[in-house]
Amino acid sequence: MKKPALIHKRMAGVSIVEALVALVIISVGMLGIAGLYLTSMQAGRSANLRMQAVNLATDMADHVRSNRNGKTKYVAAATDKGKQNDCKTVTCSPSQIAENDIYEWKQAISAALPANANGTLTYTDVADPDLLHKLPDVFELLITWREAGSDVDSTYRTTVEL
């Protein structure tokens, strides 16, 4: 009968080594959870910026489609700012509407994406004299931005055919 009591006395406490091992395992697990949380936050921000770029490009594509008479004026380099025209209260020409659309698009890009973001818009008149009918005109919209902590530019490119 005395032997079982002796065994109980030796197993009565948790050693400091076991407690430290458990603490290390819990700490590594918590660091892993923190890393996953940070990665998911960065992925969410990246997805949000890409969604903003898609929406901005789609909006500009709609403006180009709605102003077919001013289609040749929808050209903007990355450094172009466009020209602001008050086309809501004054009747504007198709060229003025295109200039104002580019101005508003550039302002929207600056507001929705990081400070280094820009947009370009190119127009290609596809003409082939050998064809009986004219091929559609092609517009290319390109939005570029750099996310915080990244060394590489992110881009969204789409084309519009009229």
Secondary structure, DSSP 8 states (H G I E B T S, - for coil): -HHHHHHHHHTSS--HHHHHHHHHHHHHHHHHHHHHHHHHHHHHHHHHHHHHHHHHHHHHHHHHHH-GGGGGG--B-TT-------TTTS---HHHHHHHHHHHHHHHHHHHS-TT-EEEEEEE----TTSSS----EEEEEEEE--TT-SS-EEEEEEEE-
